[in-house]
Amino acid sequence: MSVLCLGEVWLELNAATAPELTETFRAQTGGWGAGFCRQYAALGGQAALLAQLGADPFGRKLAAQLARDGVDCSLLCFTDAFPTPVVFTGEDTALPYRAHTAGLALGPEQLEAAPFRGASAFCFSSAGLVDSPLRLAHLEALAAARDAGALCCYLPRLAQAAPYWPQREALCQTALQFLDRADVLFLEESDLLLLFGSRELRTALFALFTGHVQLIFFYKKDRILAFTRSVMASAAKKDQSPALVLYRMEKMMLPVSSLPRLKESELNALIG
C-alpha cells in the first residue's frame, strides 16, 4: 500500500431538508478516513483504511462499498461489542450517533506495526481525536509510522470535525497538541481562524513550524500556498485536493528526510 488512513467509517443518512423534518433519507458511506481513501483510490493510488466497524449488516455493507470503490479494506476491524456509527445529515446539520460505537472503540492494542512499514504516508484528521480509545490509537499509529519512515500527514479539517465534538474548545486544544506530531500539514483558512483567531497564515507560520513539521499546504479560496521552513510556492487552486497533492508526493517518492531540502520548482510541481 502507499497511503494508510486512520479514521472512522459511518453510515450517513442524508436528507434534503433538516433531518428532524424529513421522512426519506439517502444512505451513503461517511467518515473522513473513508472519504479520503476513496479520493486517493480514484486517482489510481493505493489507499488502506484502518478503522473499526460493527459486525452488523451496516458495517458489512459499508466495507463492501469501500472495497468496490478500490479502497484496501484488509485492515478493517469488526466487533460484536459495539454497533456501526450512524450520522444523520441535512441542511448543513449533522446529528451524529457515534458515542459507544465501533469506530471510537478502536484502541491502540489493536494496531500492528507491519502495515506502517509498507506505507509511504500515514494520514489522519481531527474528527477521530475526540476523547476515546481511538485518540490513543492515533498516538500509537503516529509512533509506528515515524518508526517506519512514513510521512505523517495531518488534515485538521476543524470546521468539518466540529459537529462531531461535544465542545469546540476541546477540539481546538486537541488539534494544537497534534499539529507538531505531523511532518506535513494540509490547512484551510477555517483551521487558522479556529486555532489562531485569524485567517492570515503569516501570523501562524512561526507557531506551525515546530516539532516534526517540515511542509505546509495552505488552501485559500482561490490559491494553494506551499511552504517549507525556507521556501514558498503558490498556484491557482483549481482541483488540487489534498489527496491529489499527496498522490503526487508519492509519485515523486519524497521521503521525510527530503522535505527540508525541497526546491520551489518541486513545490510548484506538487500544487501546480
N, C-alpha and C positions, 0 to 999 in steps of 0.2 A: 504494500500500500504506500501511497505518497503522503496523504493527509489523514490525520486521526483527530476526530472531533469528540469532545466530551460534552454532553448536554442532555436534554430531555426530549422525549417524543410524547406527544399527547394527541388525543382525538379532539379535533377542533370542530365545533358545531357552529357554523356561520349563518347569521340571519341577515336579511335585507334591511331590517329595522332594528330597534332596540330588542335585545334578546328576551326581555320580560314581556314584550308585546306581540311576539311572533308565535305562530303555530307550526311553522315549517323551517327546518334547518338543513343546510348542506354540509355533509360530513367531509372533512379533509384532514390531511396529516399536518400537525402543528408542532411547534417547538423549534428553537433556534438551531440546535445541532442537526436536526433532520433537514431543515431548510438549507443550511449551508452545504451539507453533504450533497444534497440534490443538485444545487447550483454547480458545485465542483464536478460532479459526475457528468452533468450536461455538457460541460466544456471538454469532456474527454479524459478527465483526470480520474485517479483512483482515490476514493474517499471512504474511510471506515468510520462508522458511528459507534461510540462507546456509550451506551445508555441502558436503562432498565425499564422493562415493561411488565405489566401484569400478565400472568399466564391465563389470560382470559380471551374471549373472542376479539375484543377490541385490540389487545396487544398483538395477537397473531395477524389480524387484518392490517395493522399499521406496518408491521415488519414485512409482510408480503408486498405491500405497496412500495416501500422503500427499496426492496430488492428489485422490483420491476423498474424502478427509476434509476437503477445502476449503482445504488449505494451498497457497499460491503457491509453486510449485517452479521458477519460471523462473530463479532464481539458483543452483540446484544445479549443482555441477560433477561431472564424471565423468572418471576417469583409468584408463588401462590399466596404469599403473606400480605401483599398489597395490590390494589387494583391499578389499572392503567389510568393516568390522569385524563380529565375531560375539561375543556375550556369552551365556554360559550362566548361568541363574539358577534358584534353588530353595531353599526353607527359609532365607530371609534370607541367601543366599550368592550372590555374583556372581563368576563366573570369566571375566574379560574377555580377549579376544584382539584387541587393538587396536594393539599396537606394530607399527610398519611397515605400517600400513593407511591407507586413503584419507583418513579423517576427520582424523587428526592431521597429515597431509601437506599440508593446505590452507595455503598460505603467503600473506603479505601482498601479494606481487606479483600475486596472482590477484584481488584486490579492486578494484572500481571505485567512484568517488565518486558516480556518478549514483543508484544505489539509495538511498543515505543521504539524498539531497536530497528524496526522495519519502516518507520515513518520519517519522512523528510521534515514534516511540520506537525505540531500539535496546536489545536485551536480551541478556544473557549470564549464564552460570553458571560454576561452578568446575571441572567435570569436564574441560572443554576447555583449561584453563590449564596443564596438565602441560607440562613442558619439551619443546617441539616447534615446528614451523613454525606450528601453529595458535595457540600462545600469541602469537607475533609478529603473526599476523593479527588477534588481538584488539586489540593496541595500535594497529594501523593502522585498524581499524574504529572504535575509540573516537575517534581523532583525526578521522576522516571524519564521524562522527556529530556531534561537537561543532561542527565547521565548518559542518555543515548545519543546526544548531539543533535537532536531535532530542534528546529526553530520553534520557539514558544510564541504564539500569536494570540493577542487579546483584542477582542472586538467588544468594548464595553456595552454599546447599544443601550444606554441608560434609559432613554425615553421609552424604548420598546419594552425594557425589562420592568419598568416602574409598576405596571398593573399587577405584576406577579410578586411584588414585595409588600409586606404589611406596612412598612414605613419607608418613605423616600430618603430620609436622612440616613437610615441604616444602609440602604443601597449605596448611597454616595460614599459613605465611610468605608464600606467593604471594597468598593471599586478602587478607591485610593490605595488601599492596602495591597491590591493585586497588580496595580499598574507596573511597579518596578520589578515584578517577577517575570515579565514578558521580555522577549528580545525585540518583538515587532508589535506596534500598536496601530490599530485602524480606528481612527477617531472621527466623530461627527461634531458639527458645531453644537448640537444639543448636549453632547457629552461635556464639552468645555463649560457650557452655561451652568450645568448642574454641579460640576466639580469645582469650578473656579469662579463662578458668577459672571463670566464674560465669554463671548464667542471669539475673542481675539486670541489667536494662538501665541502671539508674541509674549503675552502676559503669562503663559503657562509653560513655555518651552523649557525654561530652566528647571521647573519642578518636574517635568515629564522625563527629561533625560537624566534619570537616576537609576541606580541598581543595574539591572541587566539590559535596559532599553538602549537599543542602538539604531533603530529605524522607526520612523513615524510616518504614517499616511494620514493626511487630514482632508476630509471630504467637506468642501464648502458647497454652496448651492450650485455654482457653475464651474468649479475647478477642483482639481485634486492637487494638493501640495505634498511633496515627499521630502523628508528631512533625515539626514544622519546628523551626527554631532558637528560635522564640518561642512556639509554640502546640502544645497536645497535645489529642488526642481519643481516645475509646475506644468500642468497640462489641463486642457479642457476636460470637463468631467465625462461627458458622453455616457457610455455604458460600462465604464471600468469598475465593476463591482469588486469588493474585497476578494471574492472567490477568483475572479479573473486575474487580479494582481498577484495573488498567491500562486495561481497556476503558472503564471509567467516566471515567478521566482523559482518554482520547482523545475521548469524547463531550463532555466539558466544555471541550475544546480548551485545555488548560493548557500554555502554552509554558514553557521553562526559566525565563525571566525572572519568571514569575508565582509560582514556588514559595515564595520567601521571604515573600510577602505573603498566602499562603493563610490564610483565617479558620477558626476552629473549626467553623463550620457547613459549610464546604466539605470539610474533612477528614471530618466525620461523613457527608456525602453519599457520599464515596468508600468508606467502610468499613461504613456502616450498612445 
